[in-house]
Amino acid sequence: MPVTVSYGLLLRPSSLPVKVLGIETSCDETGVAVYDTSFPGAAGLRAHAVYSQIALHAEYGGVVPELASRDHVRKLLPLIRQTLAEADLSLADLDGVAYTAGPGLVGALLVGAGVARSLAWALELPAIGVHHMEGHLLAPLMENDPPQAPFVALLVSGGHSQLVAVDAIGSYRLLGDTLDDAAGEAFDKTAKMMGLPYPGGPQLAALAEHGTPGKFKFSRPMTDRPGLDFSFSGLKTQVLLAWRDSDQSDATRADIARGFEDAVVDTLAIKCERALQAAGCEVLVVAGGVGANKRLRARLQAMATKRGGRVCFPRPELCTDNGAMIAFAGALRLEAGQRSDAAVHVAPRWDMATLPVVESGVVR
């Protein structure tokens, strides 16, 4: 039976600023941060640190869940101590604890949730389980001059390619989803097909910088029909066939990488523009690992400028999984009077549409 994460309510929303410790352990990054709502925007991020398990999993060409969980156990407590020291805070200075409760790898989630709930119990603090994708979605609101709802969000990462209408924090309507490989997953698999080491997505993007535009022209999947869903598996097959039939030289590898990246970027931009039109909105928020891609940022910025609108990104270091987004999302919900119950709940699968609305949370 599916595991759910429940939210309870305090008697009233907090009128005081809060310092929240955020813990992220959904997959292969251990992230810890402290967000302080006393300060506006980016200034509220007192400290954050991320430990990546890339070297650990590289030997296997992908994430090994059991190894990921064990490494979170080894790294989490030292990272909490490091982050608190960098923030010049002690555990006694905290007002709440936020942790990723899902979606993600169940073992990895349980490590973060167990540590967070133990800290909250020992310190007699409220704790909140945060939806991993809501953390990504809200990360751009952590920057200075944050956008206000309503807006459209593009969540684009290794596991997700989604377009979401955000009517308010906690009020989300799915406009489009991936039918197969997400954009980041397509980047990684395409890189692996061409012999690039794990994780291949960032290396493919770097290689594309040296490729000749237009040398290889691939389709923009599902843009020749109405709708906002994505599908990148056919594009991946096109690249595989082009690679097999080529001389497989370094120059050709770069040209194919550029053709693939251009196809993904164009597809995402076309769908984003359609989503803005469908939602009657001119503000686009972009989050997730692929949101750090330089060509995607430039393309979406040009599209938004042409429409007279606005596109908002988190800083590149906050595009990948991190504790800052969890601390920030948790702080908004704790300020609004929401908290999780005392049990350790995680949800490897979790529909973001089931989240409660933040009635009185204010993004400053």
Secondary structure, DSSP 8 states (H G I E B T S, - for coil): ------EEE-SS---S--EEEEEE-SSSEEEEEEEETTS-GGGGEEEEEEEE-HHHHHTTTS--HHHHHHHHHHHHHHHHHHHHHHTT--GGG--EEEEEEESS-HHHHHHHHHHHHHHHHHHT--EEEEEHHHHHHHGGGGSSS---SSEEEEEESSS-EEEEEEEETTEEEEEE-BSSS-HHHHHHHHHHHTT--SSHHHHHHHHHTTS-TTSS----TT-SSS---B--HHHHHHHHHHHHTS---HHHHHHHHHHHHHHHHHHHHHHHHHHHHHHT--EEEEESGGGG-HHHHHHHHHHHHHHT-EEE---GGGTSS-HHHHHHHHHHHHHTTEEE-SS----SS--GGGS---SS----
